[in-house]
């Protein structure tokens, strides 16, 4: 897992991890913010992928376009890690919101 964390970009993966912890906290303490925090995580994940794709394309350009397909696919795979993490956090936020709507968790004192 640490390998995926580092490969996905420590900055974006750290932000997403903080957002995951915030989503888990908001399910219990601030249920109205759960979906919005999940959307923010999804957006940060997509931003991480776009920045990763930019790096891939910049690398291809610096090599003059003479790049093997395996290198391109590897770069695309690495760029998707932050987006996948963001989508997972968004799904967790939706599940948390669904749990709150069904009344499974009693968040009111």
C-alpha positions as CSV (number, residue, x, y, z in Angstrom):
1,X,0.0,0.0,0.0
2,X,2.9,2.4,0.7
3,X,4.1,1.8,-2.8
4,X,0.7,2.9,-4.2
5,X,0.8,5.9,-1.9
6,X,4.2,7.0,-3.2
7,X,3.4,6.2,-6.8
8,X,0.2,8.2,-6.8
9,X,2.0,11.3,-5.7
10,X,2.6,11.9,-2.0
11,X,1.0,15.4,-2.1
12,X,-2.3,14.3,-3.6
13,X,-2.4,11.0,-1.7
14,X,-1.8,12.8,1.6
15,X,-4.6,15.3,0.8
16,X,-6.9,12.4,-0.1
17,X,-6.1,10.5,3.1
18,X,-6.9,13.6,5.1
19,X,-10.2,13.8,3.2
20,X,-10.9,10.2,3.9
21,X,-10.4,10.7,7.6
22,X,-12.6,13.8,7.4
23,X,-15.4,11.8,5.7
24,X,-15.3,9.2,8.4
25,X,-15.5,11.9,11.0
26,X,-18.3,13.7,9.3
27,X,-20.4,10.6,9.1
28,X,-20.7,10.7,12.9
29,X,-20.4,14.4,13.7
30,X,-21.4,16.5,10.7
31,X,-23.6,14.3,8.4
32,X,-24.7,17.1,6.2
33,X,-21.1,17.7,5.1
34,X,-20.4,14.1,4.2
35,X,-21.3,14.2,0.6
36,X,-19.6,17.5,0.0
37,X,-16.3,16.3,1.5
38,X,-16.6,13.2,-0.7
39,X,-17.1,15.4,-3.8
40,X,-14.0,17.3,-2.8
41,X,-12.1,14.1,-2.6
42,X,-13.3,13.0,-6.0
43,X,-12.3,16.4,-7.4
44,X,-8.8,16.2,-5.9
45,X,-8.4,12.7,-7.2
46,X,-9.3,13.9,-10.7
47,X,-6.9,16.8,-10.4
48,X,-4.1,14.4,-9.3
49,X,-4.8,12.3,-12.4
50,X,-4.7,15.3,-14.7
51,X,-1.4,16.5,-13.2
52,X,-0.1,12.9,-13.6
53,X,-1.2,12.8,-17.3
54,X,0.5,16.1,-17.8
55,X,3.8,14.6,-16.5
56,X,3.4,11.6,-18.8
57,X,2.8,13.8,-21.9
58,X,5.7,16.0,-20.9
59,X,8.0,13.0,-20.6
60,X,6.8,11.7,-24.1
61,X,7.5,15.2,-25.5
62,X,11.0,15.4,-24.0
63,X,11.9,12.0,-25.5
64,X,10.9,13.3,-29.0
65,X,7.9,11.0,-29.2
66,X,9.9,7.9,-29.5
67,X,8.4,6.0,-26.6
68,X,7.4,2.4,-26.3
69,X,3.8,1.6,-25.6
70,X,4.7,-0.1,-22.3
71,X,6.1,3.2,-21.0
72,X,2.9,5.1,-22.0
73,X,0.7,2.5,-20.4
74,X,2.8,2.5,-17.2
75,X,2.5,6.3,-17.0
76,X,-1.3,6.1,-17.5
77,X,-1.6,3.4,-14.9
78,X,0.3,5.5,-12.3
79,X,-1.7,8.6,-13.1
80,X,-4.9,6.8,-12.3
81,X,-4.0,5.9,-8.7
82,X,-5.1,9.2,-7.2
83,X,-8.4,9.2,-9.1
84,X,-9.2,5.6,-8.0
85,X,-8.5,6.7,-4.4
86,X,-10.7,9.7,-4.8
87,X,-13.6,7.6,-6.2
88,X,-13.3,5.2,-3.3
89,X,-13.5,8.0,-0.8
90,X,-16.5,9.4,-2.7
91,X,-18.2,6.0,-2.5
92,X,-17.5,5.8,1.2
93,X,-19.1,9.3,1.7
94,X,-22.2,8.2,-0.2
95,X,-22.4,5.0,1.9
96,X,-22.0,7.1,5.1
97,X,-24.7,9.4,3.9
98,X,-27.0,6.5,3.1
99,X,-26.4,5.0,6.5
100,X,-27.3,8.3,8.1
101,X,-30.5,8.7,6.0
102,X,-31.6,5.2,7.0
103,X,-31.2,6.1,10.7
104,X,-28.8,3.3,11.4
105,X,-26.4,5.8,13.1
106,X,-28.1,8.0,15.7
107,X,-26.1,11.2,15.4
108,X,-28.4,13.4,17.4
109,X,-27.9,13.6,21.2
